[in-house]
């Protein structure tokens, strides 16, 4: 198989060449993982915890290198990339606290003892998209390893470099051979073998809803366990009583962070009609002021899109008939640049309102009252994230309860904290990652009754 040329999306230069794993090599790696899993599950919880802590420390010492790799491979701003590498460290530290806490229960019965065990599944396959290569990988592999599973990890074909480095760091930290293997390659080859190979007992997939449905259907053949983190079309709801200055100043971050290539991007801003014009007036300078450019520069706020093909896809959402309110900066020269773009939809069926753009394009539309805000927010097949801006606590709670989404924030755009659960309603996914129960999702509950009479 021909080597994959890895391209820097800010310069369009090839930065690395990576050998893709073929189907036979994937099978061999899964077989090695199966054998490694049978030993890893027997490692004392305290020793598993210690190894995960050492892995976290190795990542910590490597944050700058990992971040620079991500700048060059994915076009992430250096500030974001450092946060992402730090997130892997934190997720590993948090997971290191899990092996000793994964206890079962003792259930009262007559005539004996009834206990449950949380047993590891065996081999877990983790399939990662290109938009956040490091954190999304860690959200799968860290709790899976903590629970005593072996992991095979497939990074996206476009962004394999940080995952490969994490594989090296795991070995340097002393994780036993083949407990954590990184297999770069195509989804249709490596990813598909995770779905079809019977030794892989669970697939954790993050990516598009379309591919997620195929994965789920494929896993159904063997009743294979699956966690899905899929697309989003989240709403940022701004009520008239909110701190409008703050809501407008932070709205660009809520949607243009990572150039909008974020499943939690608030790509619809719903604004109460009485303050609609005022909000747009405040939003315009904030959008024009987003610093777009060299992702390696310390003060850059937005980098390029991942590829030329993806830029074309994003651009197709802004048709000649689309009413563009205003746009931000777009650098000249090479690089897959697209400017922050604010559009005013003309019909509820506009694609920009119904489909995930996964780029720096946001639609702003008015609503009249709370009920309409909730109805519009829920008028999508997705349900991942969202924000509510109001200074009325009762309203904040009512609207939070009304919006069908897994992760909401009030007067903030924060969606992810590694110690709280993360995942989607409706077609945004199935299952939860992160949070205190993350490792449980990588276990089976076994019940044992011991007769004493
Ligand atoms: P996808 O095209 O779905 O690809 C995601 C991963 O799946 C890649 O590693 C891809 O491999 C692999 N893949 C593709 N086809 C496959 C198949 N038939 N069998 C097994 N694996 C397969 O998504 P993307 O374009 O990379 O990522 C963007 C999408 O991810 C967006 O929709 C976004 O919302 C979603 N996303 C969701 C979340 C959460 S947490 N909900 C987080 C980030 C992203 P290749 O390397 O061959 O492409």
Boltz pocket constraint, residues with backbone or C-beta under 6 A from the ligand:
constraints:
  - pocket:
      binder: B
      contacts: [[A, 127], [A, 128], [A, 129], [A, 130], [A, 131], [A, 132], [A, 136], [A, 154], [A, 155], [A, 156], [A, 157], [A, 158], [A, 185], [A, 186], [A, 187], [A, 188], [A, 190], [A, 191], [A, 192], [A, 206], [A, 207], [A, 208], [A, 209], [A, 211], [A, 212], [A, 214], [A, 215], [A, 228], [A, 229], [A, 230], [A, 231], [A, 232], [A, 262], [A, 263], [A, 356], [A, 358], [A, 384], [A, 424], [A, 428], [A, 429]]
      max_distance: 6.0
